[in-house]
Amino acid sequence: MVMLKKMQRSYAGGFEMGKRQVLFVTHCDNNLAEGVSYAIELAKAMDEDIMLLFVPKRPNHIGKLENLMTAVTFAEAGEHTTARQIATEDSWGMEEGCDKELAAVVEKCLNEGIHTSVHTSALDAISGTRKLLREYRDIDKVVLSPAITAAENVTSKDMSRLVRIASRPIVTMTRQACAIASGKEKA
């Protein structure tokens, strides 16, 4: 968990100088691999590398309040260690199993011969993408995972803003398209 917070790594020996990259923007949650198959196929077809950007989910204030109330309950019962752990729970939007899923995604990319770098941002999806696009000029395309493009995560106003600032092709994915790309949907 801690490893991902400040992670900025390159796998498979780093990138070739000047090689173009596909930026895949997603959340680090249980659906991490969702959309990665499409990004890998796109990178292979375009002879590009993949840059993964993890952004936090929109704040869930009700969930935070519930966590604090649960922490108070444990504190009143004398379970101070548990209460402290729940109260300081990671609000960045990361889930516990993310490290294993990330390792699986990176391994899948390496097996396909695609170099991978992993970046995190404390900013929302649009602002984090914009910041990374300014820092790395070799990004050729932006692919937004189904978790990002879900109705509650990115509004049409956000998408318009991203299109204006990106000046690169932006690919948005739905969950159905993702299932088709990964071959999971049944005929």
N, CA and C atoms as an extended XYZ file, in Angstrom:
561
Properties=species:S:1:pos:R:3:atomname:S:1:resname:S:1:resid:I:1 pbc="F F F"
N         0.822       -1.186        0.000 N   MET     1
C         0.000        0.000        0.000 CA  MET     1
C         0.869        1.253        0.000 C   MET     1
N         1.791        1.349        0.912 N   VAL     2
C         2.649        2.514        1.009 CA  VAL     2
C         3.486        2.658       -0.257 C   VAL     2
N         3.846        1.528       -0.851 N   MET     3
C         4.666        1.526       -2.045 CA  MET     3
C         4.028        2.356       -3.166 C   MET     3
N         2.718        2.309       -3.313 N   LEU     4
C         2.061        2.984       -4.417 CA  LEU     4
C         1.930        4.491       -4.225 C   LEU     4
N         1.953        4.971       -3.004 N   LYS     5
C         1.691        6.377       -2.769 CA  LYS     5
C         2.722        7.284       -3.420 C   LYS     5
N         3.959        6.898       -3.419 N   LYS     6
C         4.989        7.751       -3.986 CA  LYS     6
C         5.696        7.056       -5.136 C   LYS     6
N         5.013        6.109       -5.738 N   MET     7
C         5.646        5.293       -6.760 CA  MET     7
C         5.703        6.028       -8.085 C   MET     7
N         6.838        5.948       -8.671 N   GLN     8
C         7.033        6.445      -10.018 CA  GLN     8
C         8.143        5.567      -10.565 C   GLN     8
N         7.779        4.443      -11.135 N   ARG     9
C         8.748        3.440      -11.559 CA  ARG     9
C         8.609        3.116      -13.021 C   ARG     9
N         9.683        2.602      -13.548 N   SER    10
C         9.678        2.113      -14.911 CA  SER    10
C        10.062        0.644      -14.872 C   SER    10
N         9.356       -0.181      -15.605 N   TYR    11
C         9.615       -1.613      -15.640 CA  TYR    11
C        10.202       -1.987      -16.981 C   TYR    11
N        10.921       -3.064      -17.017 N   ALA    12
C        11.541       -3.616      -18.234 CA  ALA    12
C        12.646       -2.711      -18.754 C   ALA    12
N        13.448       -2.181      -17.843 N   GLY    13
C        14.639       -1.452      -18.246 CA  GLY    13
C        14.416       -0.032      -18.704 C   GLY    13
N        13.272        0.520      -18.461 N   GLY    14
C        13.050        1.911      -18.814 CA  GLY    14
C        12.571        2.074      -20.245 C   GLY    14
N        12.302        3.301      -20.592 N   PHE    15
C        11.776        3.610      -21.910 CA  PHE    15
C        12.892        3.941      -22.869 C   PHE    15
N        12.633        3.693      -24.145 N   GLU    16
C        13.569        4.131      -25.172 CA  GLU    16
C        13.394        5.634      -25.328 C   GLU    16
N        14.481        6.305      -25.557 N   MET    17
C        14.424        7.750      -25.708 CA  MET    17
C        13.539        8.114      -26.899 C   MET    17
N        12.554        8.945      -26.679 N   GLY    18
C        11.702        9.406      -27.759 CA  GLY    18
C        10.591        8.461      -28.159 C   GLY    18
N        10.492        7.295      -27.539 N   LYS    19
C         9.426        6.364      -27.892 CA  LYS    19
C         8.107        6.886      -27.346 C   LYS    19
N         7.083        6.829      -28.147 N   ARG    20
C         5.763        7.322      -27.765 CA  ARG    20
C         5.138        6.397      -26.734 C   ARG    20
N         4.175        6.947      -25.988 N   GLN    21
C         3.539        6.199      -24.907 CA  GLN    21
C         2.029        6.391      -24.934 C   GLN    21
N         1.334        5.363      -24.466 N   VAL    22
C        -0.104        5.426      -24.243 CA  VAL    22
C        -0.295        5.653      -22.753 C   VAL    22
N        -1.033        6.681      -22.396 N   LEU    23
C        -1.326        6.958      -20.989 CA  LEU    23
C        -2.645        6.287      -20.627 C   LEU    23
N        -2.608        5.351      -19.689 N   PHE    24
C        -3.810        4.649      -19.234 CA  PHE    24
C        -4.145        5.167      -17.841 C   PHE    24
N        -5.271        5.861      -17.711 N   VAL    25
C        -5.680        6.490      -16.459 CA  VAL    25
C        -6.737        5.615      -15.789 C   VAL    25
N        -6.517        5.292      -14.512 N   THR    26
C        -7.452        4.425      -13.798 CA  THR    26
C        -7.365        4.676      -12.293 C   THR    26
N        -8.239        4.009      -11.556 N   HIS    27
C        -8.198        3.994      -10.094 CA  HIS    27
C        -7.502        2.703       -9.678 C   HIS    27
N        -6.904        2.719       -8.528 N   CYS    28
C        -6.311        1.489       -8.009 CA  CYS    28
C        -7.344        0.840       -7.095 C   CYS    28
N        -8.142       -0.038       -7.665 N   ASP    29
C        -9.175       -0.729       -6.895 CA  ASP    29
C        -9.296       -2.159       -7.409 C   ASP    29
N       -10.361       -2.815       -7.058 N   ASN    30
C       -10.543       -4.216       -7.444 CA  ASN    30
C       -10.688       -4.402       -8.949 C   ASN    30
N       -11.011       -3.346       -9.675 N   ASN    31
C       -11.185       -3.433      -11.120 CA  ASN    31
C        -9.980       -2.872      -11.860 C   ASN    31
N        -8.823       -2.994      -11.280 N   LEU    32
C        -7.608       -2.422      -11.850 CA  LEU    32
C        -7.333       -2.929      -13.258 C   LEU    32
N        -7.510       -4.203      -13.496 N   ALA    33
C        -7.186       -4.796      -14.796 CA  ALA    33
C        -8.212       -4.443      -15.871 C   ALA    33
N        -9.316       -3.831      -15.469 N   GLU    34
C       -10.380       -3.493      -16.407 CA  GLU    34
C        -9.878       -2.467      -17.435 C   GLU    34
N        -9.857       -2.836      -18.671 N   GLY    35
C        -9.426       -1.946      -19.730 CA  GLY    35
C        -7.963       -2.078      -20.099 C   GLY    35
N        -7.178       -2.758      -19.277 N   VAL    36
C        -5.750       -2.894      -19.553 CA  VAL    36
C        -5.520       -3.687      -20.829 C   VAL    36
N        -6.332       -4.702      -21.099 N   SER    37
C        -6.167       -5.502      -22.321 CA  SER    37
C        -6.252       -4.626      -23.559 C   SER    37
N        -7.205       -3.712      -23.562 N   TYR    38
C        -7.344       -2.812      -24.701 CA  TYR    38
C        -6.123       -1.898      -24.825 C   TYR    38
N        -5.669       -1.348      -23.698 N   ALA    39
C        -4.496       -0.460      -23.717 CA  ALA    39
C        -3.259       -1.208      -24.213 C   ALA    39
N        -3.118       -2.466      -23.809 N   ILE    40
C        -1.979       -3.272      -24.262 CA  ILE    40
C        -2.057       -3.504      -25.770 C   ILE    40
N        -3.229       -3.876      -26.268 N   GLU    41
C        -3.398       -4.099      -27.711 CA  GLU    41
C        -3.152       -2.815      -28.501 C   GLU    41
N        -3.619       -1.699      -27.981 N   LEU    42
C        -3.397       -0.419      -28.636 CA  LEU    42
C        -1.909       -0.080      -28.666 C   LEU    42
N        -1.224       -0.289      -27.552 N   ALA    43
C         0.212       -0.011      -27.480 CA  ALA    43
C         0.996       -0.918      -28.436 C   ALA    43
N         0.611       -2.196      -28.516 N   LYS    44
C         1.289       -3.117      -29.435 CA  LYS    44
C         1.074       -2.690      -30.886 C   LYS    44
N        -0.154       -2.341      -31.226 N   ALA    45
C        -0.467       -1.956      -32.600 CA  ALA    45
C         0.257       -0.672      -33.004 C   ALA    45
N         0.437        0.224      -32.068 N   MET    46
C         1.079        1.507      -32.354 CA  MET    46
C         2.569        1.498      -32.041 C   MET    46
N         3.112        0.347      -31.586 N   ASP    47
C         4.506        0.206      -31.181 CA  ASP    47
C         4.884        1.280      -30.154 C   ASP    47
N         4.102        1.316      -29.083 N   GLU    48
C         4.301        2.291      -28.022 CA  GLU    48
C         4.411        1.586      -26.681 C   GLU    48
N         4.833        2.325      -25.668 N   ASP    49
C         4.880        1.831      -24.299 CA  ASP    49
C         3.638        2.298      -23.566 C   ASP    49
N         3.462        1.804      -22.334 N   ILE    50
C         2.297        2.190      -21.534 CA  ILE    50
C         2.751        2.908      -20.276 C   ILE    50
N         2.072        3.999      -19.990 N   MET    51
C         2.265        4.721      -18.745 CA  MET    51
C         0.943        4.611      -17.976 C   MET    51
N         0.993        4.022      -16.786 N   LEU    52
C        -0.201        3.889      -15.950 CA  LEU    52
C        -0.263        5.067      -14.997 C   LEU    52
N        -1.406        5.707      -14.910 N   LEU    53
C        -1.617        6.793      -13.961 CA  LEU    53
C        -2.763        6.418      -13.039 C   LEU    53
N        -2.462        6.345      -11.749 N   PHE    54
C        -3.490        6.055      -10.753 CA  PHE    54
C        -3.938        7.353      -10.115 C   PHE    54
N        -5.231        7.591      -10.158 N   VAL    55
C        -5.811        8.786       -9.548 CA  VAL    55
C        -6.809        8.345       -8.482 C   VAL    55
N        -7.032        9.187       -7.473 N   PRO    56
C        -7.992        8.808       -6.430 CA  PRO    56
C        -9.424        8.912       -6.927 C   PRO    56
N       -10.285        8.164       -6.297 N   LYS    57
C       -11.707        8.269       -6.591 CA  LYS    57
C       -12.206        9.583       -6.009 C   LYS    57
N       -13.345       10.028       -6.495 N   ARG    58
C       -13.928       11.236       -5.913 CA  ARG    58
C       -14.186       10.983       -4.436 C   ARG    58
N       -14.024       12.010       -3.627 N   PRO    59
C       -14.188       11.808       -2.186 CA  PRO    59
C       -15.586       11.300       -1.840 C   PRO    59
N       -15.602       10.347       -0.958 N   ASN    60
C       -16.850        9.796       -0.466 CA  ASN    60
C       -17.009       10.261        0.979 C   ASN    60
N       -17.643       11.409        1.147 N   HIS    61
C       -17.742       11.998        2.481 CA  HIS    61
C       -18.590       11.152        3.424 C   HIS    61
N       -19.613       10.507        2.901 N   ILE    62
C       -20.446        9.642        3.738 CA  ILE    62
C       -19.609        8.471        4.251 C   ILE    62
N       -18.802        7.881        3.367 N   GLY    63
C       -17.938        6.769        3.773 CA  GLY    63
C       -16.937        7.188        4.833 C   GLY    63
N       -16.384        8.390        4.691 N   LYS    64
C       -15.436        8.892        5.686 CA  LYS    64
C       -16.120        9.096        7.026 C   LYS    64
N       -17.336        9.641        6.980 N   LEU    65
C       -18.090        9.848        8.216 CA  LEU    65
C       -18.402        8.505        8.880 C   LEU    65
N       -18.780        7.512        8.088 N   GLU    66
C       -19.053        6.184        8.635 CA  GLU    66
C       -17.796        5.597        9.274 C   GLU    66
N       -16.646        5.781        8.639 N   ASN    67
C       -15.390        5.296        9.214 CA  ASN    67
C       -15.085        5.979       10.540 C   ASN    67
N       -15.309        7.279       10.598 N   LEU    68
C       -15.058        7.996       11.854 CA  LEU    68
C       -16.010        7.530       12.962 C   LEU    68
N       -17.260        7.306       12.620 N   MET    69
C       -18.228        6.824       13.621 CA  MET    69
C       -17.846        5.425       14.098 C   MET    69
N       -17.383        4.590       13.202 N   THR    70
C       -16.921        3.253       13.574 CA  THR    70
C       -15.706        3.352       14.481 C   THR    70
N       -14.799        4.272       14.172 N   ALA    71
C       -13.610        4.472       15.000 CA  ALA    71
C       -13.991        4.932       16.400 C   ALA    71
N       -14.977        5.811       16.501 N   VAL    72
C       -15.445        6.284       17.812 CA  VAL    72
C       -16.006        5.124       18.624 C   VAL    72
N       -16.763        4.259       17.965 N   THR    73
C       -17.336        3.097       18.635 CA  THR    73
C       -16.241        2.197       19.203 C   THR    73
N       -15.199        1.931       18.404 N   PHE    74
C       -14.093        1.105       18.882 CA  PHE    74
C       -13.348        1.797       20.017 C   PHE    74
N       -13.177        3.110       19.920 N   ALA    75
C       -12.476        3.843       20.982 CA  ALA    75
C       -13.251        3.775       22.288 C   ALA    75
N       -14.571        3.902       22.214 N   GLU    76
C       -15.402        3.816       23.421 CA  GLU    76
C       -15.337        2.430       24.041 C   GLU    76
N       -15.114        1.402       23.208 N   ALA    77
C       -15.019        0.032       23.697 CA  ALA    77
C       -13.613       -0.300       24.198 C   ALA    77
N       -12.686        0.676       24.123 N   GLY    78
C       -11.334        0.444       24.621 CA  GLY    78
C       -10.370       -0.112       23.586 C   GLY    78
N       -10.800       -0.260       22.357 N   GLU    79
C        -9.944       -0.769       21.281 CA  GLU    79
C        -9.295        0.414       20.561 C   GLU    79
N        -8.357        1.056       21.253 N   HIS    80
C        -7.774        2.292       20.728 CA  HIS    80
C        -6.920        2.069       19.481 C   HIS    80
N        -6.210        0.965       19.416 N   THR    81
C        -5.376        0.690       18.246 CA  THR    81
C        -6.245        0.519       17.007 C   THR    81
N        -7.306       -0.253       17.137 N   THR    82
C        -8.225       -0.462       16.015 CA  THR    82
C        -8.902        0.844       15.627 C   THR    82
N        -9.303        1.625       16.615 N   ALA    83
C        -9.950        2.910       16.349 CA  ALA    83
C        -9.014        3.837       15.585 C   ALA    83
N        -7.765        3.900       16.007 N   ARG    84
C        -6.782        4.756       15.339 CA  ARG    84
C        -6.562        4.298       13.898 C   ARG    84
N        -6.516        2.981       13.714 N   GLN    85
C        -6.299        2.428       12.380 CA  GLN    85
C        -7.476        2.772       11.452 C   GLN    85
N        -8.681        2.651       11.943 N   ILE    86
C        -9.866        2.951       11.131 CA  ILE    86
C        -9.957        4.451       10.859 C   ILE    86
N        -9.667        5.274       11.868 N   ALA    87
C        -9.773        6.727       11.710 CA  ALA    87
C        -8.747        7.273       10.722 C   ALA    87
N        -7.584        6.663       10.678 N   THR    88
C        -6.537        7.142        9.769 CA  THR    88
C        -6.482        6.324        8.494 C   THR    88
N        -7.527        5.568        8.228 N   GLU    89
C        -7.567        4.729        7.034 CA  GLU    89
C        -7.291        5.555        5.799 C   GLU    89
N        -6.623        4.935        4.866 N   ASP    90
C        -6.185        5.602        3.649 CA  ASP    90
C        -7.372        6.178        2.893 C   ASP    90
N        -7.429        7.494        2.808 N   SER    91
C        -8.519        8.138        2.087 CA  SER    91
C        -8.147        8.434        0.645 C   SER    91
N        -7.019        7.924        0.199 N   TRP    92
C        -6.533        8.202       -1.139 CA  TRP    92
C        -7.313        7.435       -2.203 C   TRP    92
N        -8.089        6.445       -1.780 N   GLY    93
C        -8.885        5.685       -2.734 CA  GLY    93
C        -8.246        4.363       -3.106 C   GLY    93
N        -7.204        3.980       -2.396 N   MET    94
C        -6.514        2.729       -2.676 CA  MET    94
C        -7.176        1.616       -1.881 C   MET    94
N        -7.131        0.436       -2.425 N   GLU    95
C        -7.645       -0.718       -1.715 CA  GLU    95
C        -6.508       -1.679       -1.452 C   GLU    95
N        -6.685       -2.537       -0.468 N   GLU    96
C        -5.609       -3.403        0.010 CA  GLU    96
C        -5.003       -4.309       -1.052 C   GLU    96
N        -5.796       -4.900       -1.918 N   GLY    97
C        -5.283       -5.862       -2.880 CA  GLY    97
C        -4.643       -5.232       -4.101 C   GLY    97
N        -4.466       -3.941       -4.103 N   CYS    98
C        -3.995       -3.231       -5.293 CA  CYS    98
C        -2.572       -3.607       -5.680 C   CYS    98
N        -1.694       -3.821       -4.714 N   ASP    99
C        -0.305       -4.155       -5.036 CA  ASP    99
C        -0.214       -5.427       -5.874 C   ASP    99
N        -0.991       -6.446       -5.506 N   LYS   100
C        -0.969       -7.711       -6.244 CA  LYS   100
C        -1.531       -7.534       -7.651 C   LYS   100
N        -2.626       -6.777       -7.749 N   GLU   101
C        -3.221       -6.548       -9.071 CA  GLU   101
C        -2.298       -5.724       -9.950 C   GLU   101
N        -1.617       -4.751       -9.351 N   LEU   102
C        -0.662       -3.949      -10.113 CA  LEU   102
C         0.472       -4.821      -10.642 C   LEU   102
N         0.978       -5.695       -9.793 N   ALA   103
C         2.050       -6.596      -10.217 CA  ALA   103
C         1.585       -7.472      -11.380 C   ALA   103
N         0.348       -7.947      -11.326 N   ALA   104
C        -0.193       -8.772      -12.407 CA  ALA   104
C        -0.311       -7.975      -13.711 C   ALA   104
N        -0.740       -6.730      -13.611 N   VAL   105
C        -0.874       -5.882      -14.803 CA  VAL   105
C         0.499       -5.611      -15.419 C   VAL   105
N         1.469       -5.275      -14.574 N   VAL   106
C         2.818       -5.000      -15.074 CA  VAL   106
C         3.407       -6.250      -15.713 C   VAL   106
N         3.196       -7.405      -15.092 N   GLU   107
C         3.694       -8.660      -15.657 CA  GLU   107
C         3.046       -8.946      -17.011 C   GLU   107
N         1.748       -8.680      -17.111 N   LYS   108
C         1.040       -8.890      -18.380 CA  LYS   108
C         1.636       -8.002      -19.471 C   LYS   108
N         1.934       -6.759      -19.132 N   CYS   109
C         2.554       -5.845      -20.094 CA  CYS   109
C         3.933       -6.345      -20.503 C   CYS   109
N         4.714       -6.776      -19.529 N   LEU   110
C         6.060       -7.262      -19.826 CA  LEU   110
C         6.020       -8.508      -20.700 C   LEU   110
N         5.057       -9.401      -20.441 N   ASN   111
C         4.909      -10.603      -21.262 CA  ASN   111
C         4.575      -10.257      -22.709 C   ASN   111
N         3.912       -9.134      -22.906 N   GLU   112
C         3.563       -8.682      -24.264 CA  GLU   112
C         4.687       -7.852      -24.882 C   GLU   112
N         5.778       -7.651      -24.131 N   GLY   113
C         6.919       -6.889      -24.640 CA  GLY   113
C         6.736       -5.389      -24.579 C   GLY   113
N         5.893       -4.930      -23.680 N   ILE   114
C         5.609       -3.504      -23.570 CA  ILE   114
C         6.218       -2.972      -22.280 C   ILE   114
N         7.006       -1.927      -22.399 N   HIS   115
C         7.584       -1.279      -21.228 CA  HIS   115
C         6.474       -0.534      -20.494 C   HIS   115
N         6.558       -0.507      -19.178 N   THR   116
C         5.505        0.077      -18.366 CA  THR   116
C         6.102        0.999      -17.320 C   THR   116
N         5.499        2.161      -17.149 N   SER   117
C         5.865        3.007      -16.017 CA  SER   117
C         4.589        3.275      -15.238 C   SER   117
N         4.728        3.441      -13.938 N   VAL   118
C         3.580        3.625      -13.058 CA  VAL   118
C         3.733        4.945      -12.330 C   VAL   118
N         2.677        5.751      -12.357 N   HIS   119
C         2.661        7.052      -11.689 CA  HIS   119
C         1.393        7.160      -10.863 C   HIS   119
N         1.456        7.920       -9.794 N   THR   120
C         0.271        8.193       -8.996 CA  THR   120
C         0.087        9.698       -8.900 C   THR   120
N        -1.134       10.090       -8.658 N   SER   121
C        -1.445       11.503       -8.497 CA  SER   121
C        -2.484       11.647       -7.399 C   SER   121
N        -2.339       12.661       -6.583 N   ALA   122
C        -3.334       12.948       -5.561 CA  ALA   122
C        -4.445       13.820       -6.132 C   ALA   122
N        -4.290       14.236       -7.385 N   LEU   123
C        -5.281       15.075       -8.050 CA  LEU   123
C        -6.392       14.219       -8.644 C   LEU   123
N        -7.487       14.865       -9.051 N   ASP   124
C        -8.565       14.129       -9.712 CA  ASP   124
C        -8.090       13.677      -11.093 C   ASP   124
N        -8.891       12.878      -11.774 N   ALA   125
C        -8.494       12.275      -13.046 CA  ALA   125
C        -8.119       13.316      -14.094 C   ALA   125
N        -8.894       14.375      -14.217 N   ILE   126
C        -8.644       15.385      -15.238 CA  ILE   126
C        -7.383       16.186      -14.919 C   ILE   126
N        -7.266       16.674      -13.696 N   SER   127
C        -6.102       17.474      -13.303 CA  SER   127
C        -4.824       16.645      -13.299 C   SER   127
N        -4.911       15.402      -12.829 N   GLY   128
C        -3.749       14.522      -12.825 CA  GLY   128
C        -3.269       14.199      -14.226 C   GLY   128
N        -4.216       13.983      -15.134 N   THR   129
C        -3.866       13.713      -16.529 CA  THR   129
C        -3.212       14.937      -17.146 C   THR   129
N        -3.790       16.096      -16.917 N   ARG   130
C        -3.234       17.337      -17.458 CA  ARG   130
C        -1.799       17.559      -16.968 C   ARG   130
N        -1.570       17.321      -15.683 N   LYS   131
C        -0.229       17.513      -15.117 CA  LYS   131
C         0.777       16.556      -15.769 C   LYS   131
N         0.376       15.301      -15.924 N   LEU   132
C         1.277       14.317      -16.533 CA  LEU   132
C         1.542       14.630      -18.010 C   LEU   132
N         0.528       15.119      -18.721 N   LEU   133
C         0.707       15.487      -20.122 CA  LEU   133
C         1.697       16.644      -20.266 C   LEU   133
N         1.704       17.537      -19.309 N   ARG   134
C         2.660       18.656      -19.335 CA  ARG   134
C         4.080       18.183      -19.037 C   ARG   134
N         4.201       17.187      -18.158 N   GLU   135
C         5.519       16.695      -17.756 CA  GLU   135
C         6.146       15.775      -18.806 C   GLU   135
N         5.338       15.003      -19.505 N   TYR   136
C         5.839       14.005      -20.453 CA  TYR   136
C         5.294       14.300      -21.846 C   TYR   136
N         6.143       14.800      -22.697 N   ARG   137
C         5.735       15.167      -24.062 CA  ARG   137
C         5.610       13.950      -24.981 C   ARG   137
N         6.116       12.787      -24.561 N   ASP   138
C         6.077       11.597      -25.407 CA  ASP   138
C         4.745       10.848      -25.336 C   ASP   138
N         3.800       11.337      -24.562 N   ILE   139
C         2.488       10.685      -24.473 CA  ILE   139
C         1.721       11.001      -25.758 C   ILE   139
N         1.315        9.931      -26.448 N   ASP   140
C         0.686       10.057      -27.749 CA  ASP   140
C        -0.838       10.002      -27.668 C   ASP   140
N        -1.347        9.179      -26.754 N   LYS   141
C        -2.789        8.982      -26.594 CA  LYS   141
C        -3.125        8.853      -25.117 C   LYS   141
N        -4.363        9.176      -24.775 N   VAL   142
C        -4.859        9.022      -23.410 CA  VAL   142
C        -6.015        8.036      -23.461 C   VAL   142
N        -5.941        6.983      -22.643 N   VAL   143
C        -7.019        6.005      -22.548 CA  VAL   143
C        -7.570        6.084      -21.127 C   VAL   143
N        -8.865        6.384      -21.005 N   LEU   144
C        -9.522        6.459      -19.707 CA  LEU   144
C       -10.232        5.138      -19.442 C   LEU   144
N        -9.926        4.516      -18.327 N   SER   145
C       -10.522        3.215      -18.004 CA  SER   145
C       -12.016        3.353      -17.735 C   SER   145
N       -12.735        2.240      -17.766 N   PRO   146
C       -14.164        2.278      -17.452 CA  PRO   146
C       -14.448        2.818      -16.053 C   PRO   146
N       -13.538        2.590      -15.116 N   ALA   147
C       -13.731        3.112      -13.761 CA  ALA   147
C       -13.709        4.640      -13.757 C   ALA   147
N       -12.938        5.236      -14.637 N   ILE   148
C       -12.856        6.694      -14.724 CA  ILE   148
C       -14.074        7.261      -15.439 C   ILE   148
N       -14.500        6.620      -16.515 N   THR   149
C       -15.582        7.174      -17.329 CA  THR   149
C       -16.975        6.849      -16.801 C   THR   149
N       -17.061        6.119      -15.696 N   ALA   150
C       -18.376        5.844      -15.109 CA  ALA   150
C       -19.063        7.172      -14.798 C   ALA   150
N       -20.379        7.171      -14.857 N   ALA   151
C       -21.165        8.399      -14.752 CA  ALA   151
C       -20.837        9.239      -13.517 C   ALA   151
N       -20.551        8.625      -12.417 N   GLU   152
C       -20.335        9.390      -11.193 CA  GLU   152
C       -18.913        9.938      -11.069 C   GLU   152
N       -18.016        9.547      -11.929 N   ASN   153
C       -16.625        9.961      -11.802 CA  ASN   153
C       -16.236       11.151      -12.668 C   ASN   153
N       -16.658       11.183      -13.915 N   VAL   154
C       -16.276       12.253      -14.833 CA  VAL   154
C       -17.531       12.788      -15.506 C   VAL   154
N       -17.726       14.078      -15.395 N   THR   155
C       -18.886       14.706      -16.014 CA  THR   155
C       -18.549       15.105      -17.445 C   THR   155
N       -19.564       15.490      -18.207 N   SER   156
C       -19.323       15.935      -19.584 CA  SER   156
C       -18.503       17.222      -19.584 C   SER   156
N       -18.679       18.044      -18.564 N   LYS   157
C       -17.884       19.266      -18.434 CA  LYS   157
C       -16.409       18.909      -18.226 C   LYS   157
N       -16.142       17.890      -17.400 N   ASP   158
C       -14.768       17.428      -17.183 CA  ASP   158
C       -14.158       16.919      -18.480 C   ASP   158
N       -14.936       16.145      -19.233 N   MET   159
C       -14.439       15.594      -20.497 CA  MET   159
C       -14.132       16.711      -21.498 C   MET   159
N       -14.995       17.709      -21.571 N   SER   160
C       -14.754       18.842      -22.466 CA  SER   160
C       -13.469       19.560      -22.084 C   SER   160
N       -13.265       19.730      -20.795 N   ARG   161
C       -12.049       20.381      -20.302 CA  ARG   161
C       -10.809       19.574      -20.680 C   ARG   161
N       -10.894       18.244      -20.546 N   LEU   162
C        -9.766       17.382      -20.880 CA  LEU   162
C        -9.462       17.430      -22.380 C   LEU   162
N       -10.491       17.422      -23.208 N   VAL   163
C       -10.298       17.482      -24.654 CA  VAL   163
C        -9.596       18.791      -25.032 C   VAL   163
N        -9.982       19.892      -24.399 N   ARG   164
C        -9.363       21.190      -24.697 CA  ARG   164
C        -7.894       21.228      -24.309 C   ARG   164
N        -7.563       20.662      -23.152 N   ILE   165
C        -6.189       20.792      -22.658 CA  ILE   165
C        -5.260       19.697      -23.163 C   ILE   165
N        -5.798       18.553      -23.560 N   ALA   166
C        -4.946       17.409      -23.896 CA  ALA   166
C        -4.249       17.549      -25.241 C   ALA   166
N        -4.939       18.034      -26.232 N   SER   167
C        -4.443       18.124      -27.607 CA  SER   167
C        -3.862       16.803      -28.107 C   SER   167
N        -4.428       15.714      -27.610 N   ARG   168
C        -4.065       14.358      -28.033 CA  ARG   168
C        -5.359       13.547      -28.118 C   ARG   168
N        -5.335       12.461      -28.865 N   PRO   169
C        -6.542       11.615      -28.894 CA  PRO   169
C        -6.867       11.077      -27.505 C   PRO   169
N        -8.145       11.098      -27.164 N   ILE   170
C        -8.605       10.582      -25.876 CA  ILE   170
C        -9.574        9.447      -26.157 C   ILE   170
N        -9.289        8.281      -25.591 N   VAL   171
C       -10.131        7.112      -25.761 CA  VAL   171
C       -10.858        6.881      -24.450 C   VAL   171
N       -12.175        6.844      -24.499 N   THR   172
C       -12.952        6.530      -23.306 CA  THR   172
C       -13.524        5.134      -23.461 C   THR   172
N       -13.591        4.421      -22.366 N   MET   173
C       -14.081        3.041      -22.410 CA  MET   173
C       -15.291        2.883      -21.511 C   MET   173
N       -16.207        2.033      -21.945 N   THR   174
C       -17.328        1.645      -21.101 CA  THR   174
C       -17.061        0.241      -20.591 C   THR   174
N       -17.797       -0.175      -19.608 N   ARG   175
C       -17.589       -1.522      -19.080 CA  ARG   175
C       -17.912       -2.589      -20.119 C   ARG   175
N       -18.926       -2.376      -20.949 N   GLN   176
C       -19.279       -3.351      -21.981 CA  GLN   176
C       -18.151       -3.473      -23.003 C   GLN   176
N       -17.600       -2.349      -23.443 N   ALA   177
C       -16.500       -2.388      -24.409 CA  ALA   177
C       -15.291       -3.075      -23.809 C   ALA   177
N       -15.087       -2.855      -22.526 N   CYS   178
C       -13.964       -3.486      -21.840 CA  CYS   178
C       -14.140       -5.001      -21.807 C   CYS   178
N       -15.359       -5.470      -21.546 N   ALA   179
C       -15.623       -6.904      -21.500 CA  ALA   179
C       -15.401       -7.541      -22.872 C   ALA   179
N       -15.787       -6.839      -23.917 N   ILE   180
C       -15.596       -7.346      -25.269 CA  ILE   180
C       -14.109       -7.415      -25.603 C   ILE   180
N       -13.362       -6.358      -25.242 N   ALA   181
C       -11.924       -6.308      -25.539 CA  ALA   181
C       -11.157       -7.411      -24.823 C   ALA   181
N       -11.592       -7.762      -23.636 N   SER   182
C       -10.869       -8.793      -22.882 CA  SER   182
C       -11.418      -10.186      -23.160 C   SER   182
N       -12.474      -10.281      -23.982 N   GLY   183
C       -13.012      -11.585      -24.378 CA  GLY   183
C       -13.856      -12.242      -23.313 C   GLY   183
N       -14.376      -11.496      -22.361 N   LYS   184
C       -15.149      -12.080      -21.267 CA  LYS   184
C       -16.628      -12.142      -21.553 C   LYS   184
N       -17.098      -11.334      -22.505 N   GLU   185
C       -18.535      -11.310      -22.763 CA  GLU   185
C       -18.954      -12.565      -23.545 C   GLU   185
N       -20.044      -13.122      -23.160 N   LYS   186
C       -20.566      -14.323      -23.824 CA  LYS   186
C       -21.520      -13.924      -24.928 C   LYS   186
N       -21.471      -14.651      -26.020 N   ALA   187
C       -22.332      -14.354      -27.162 CA  ALA   187
C       -23.747      -14.743      -26.901 C   ALA   187
